[in-house]
């Protein structure tokens, strides 16, 4: 069984006991959260989507909050002496899917 769920503006294909990294979510480590924006669900070869998924939820547990790899942003215009260097590290939350309820 798997489901496609929208979490923090992104769509993820999730299954039970799967660990995924999503954009930073509010909540403490070890807290349980539920996502009710389920877009599609598959169970034993049968698909459900749209109005068939009223009340469907995906539950998860927050494992940790962390930062991603550093991304270097470098801008330059040749022959003008213009150089700008900037860095960015995205904040992520590691969650584990504990169940899919249809």
C-alpha positions as CSV (number, residue, x, y, z in Angstrom):
1,X,0.0,0.0,0.0
2,X,1.3,3.4,-0.9
3,X,-0.1,7.0,-1.1
4,X,0.7,10.2,-2.8
5,X,0.4,13.0,-0.2
6,X,1.1,16.8,-0.3
7,X,3.4,17.9,2.5
8,X,4.6,21.5,2.8
9,X,3.7,22.3,-0.8
10,X,5.5,19.2,-2.3
11,X,4.1,15.8,-3.4
12,X,5.6,12.6,-2.0
13,X,5.0,8.9,-2.7
14,X,5.0,7.3,0.8
15,X,4.6,3.9,2.2
16,X,4.5,2.6,5.8
17,X,7.8,2.7,7.7
18,X,9.4,4.9,5.0
19,X,11.7,7.7,6.1
20,X,11.7,10.9,4.0
21,X,13.1,14.4,4.2
22,X,10.6,17.3,3.9
23,X,10.9,21.1,4.2
24,X,11.1,22.2,7.8
25,X,7.9,21.4,9.8
26,X,6.7,22.8,13.1
27,X,6.9,20.4,16.0
28,X,9.3,18.8,18.4
29,X,11.3,15.6,17.8
30,X,9.3,12.6,18.6
31,X,6.0,14.4,18.0
32,X,3.3,12.7,15.9
33,X,1.7,14.6,12.9
34,X,-1.0,13.9,10.4
35,X,-1.4,14.9,6.8
36,X,-4.9,14.9,5.4
37,X,-4.1,16.2,1.9
38,X,-4.0,12.7,0.3
39,X,-4.1,12.8,-3.5
40,X,-4.0,9.2,-4.5
41,X,-3.9,5.8,-2.6
42,X,-3.2,2.3,-3.8
43,X,-4.2,-0.8,-1.9
44,X,-3.8,-4.3,-3.4
45,X,-3.9,-3.1,-7.0
46,X,-6.9,-0.9,-6.6
47,X,-6.5,2.9,-6.8
48,X,-8.5,5.6,-5.1
49,X,-8.4,9.3,-5.9
50,X,-10.5,12.4,-5.6
51,X,-13.7,12.1,-3.7
52,X,-13.0,8.5,-2.8
53,X,-10.4,9.8,-0.3
54,X,-12.6,11.8,2.0
55,X,-11.2,11.4,5.5
56,X,-8.0,9.7,4.4
57,X,-4.9,10.5,6.5
58,X,-1.2,9.8,6.6
59,X,0.4,9.8,10.0
60,X,4.0,10.3,10.7
61,X,6.6,10.9,13.5
62,X,9.2,13.6,13.5
63,X,12.6,12.0,13.8
64,X,14.9,15.0,13.6
65,X,15.4,18.6,12.3
66,X,18.6,19.2,10.2
67,X,20.2,21.2,7.5
68,X,20.9,20.2,3.9
69,X,24.2,20.5,2.1
70,X,25.5,24.0,1.4
71,X,24.6,25.5,-1.9
72,X,27.0,28.2,-3.3
73,X,25.5,31.0,-5.3
74,X,28.2,32.8,-7.3
75,X,27.4,35.7,-9.7
76,X,29.9,37.4,-12.0
77,X,29.8,39.8,-14.9
78,X,32.9,39.6,-17.0
79,X,35.1,42.7,-17.5
80,X,33.1,44.7,-15.0
81,X,34.7,43.7,-11.7
82,X,31.3,42.5,-10.4
83,X,31.4,39.4,-8.2
84,X,29.0,38.2,-5.5
85,X,29.3,35.0,-3.5
86,X,26.4,33.8,-1.3
87,X,25.7,30.5,0.4
88,X,22.5,28.8,1.6
89,X,21.6,25.7,3.6
90,X,18.0,24.5,3.5
91,X,16.3,23.4,6.7
92,X,14.8,19.9,6.6
93,X,12.8,17.6,8.8
94,X,13.3,13.9,8.7
95,X,10.0,12.1,9.3
96,X,9.0,8.4,9.4
97,X,5.6,7.3,8.0
98,X,3.8,5.3,10.7
99,X,0.5,4.6,8.9
100,X,-1.9,5.2,6.0
101,X,-5.6,5.3,6.9
102,X,-8.2,5.3,4.1
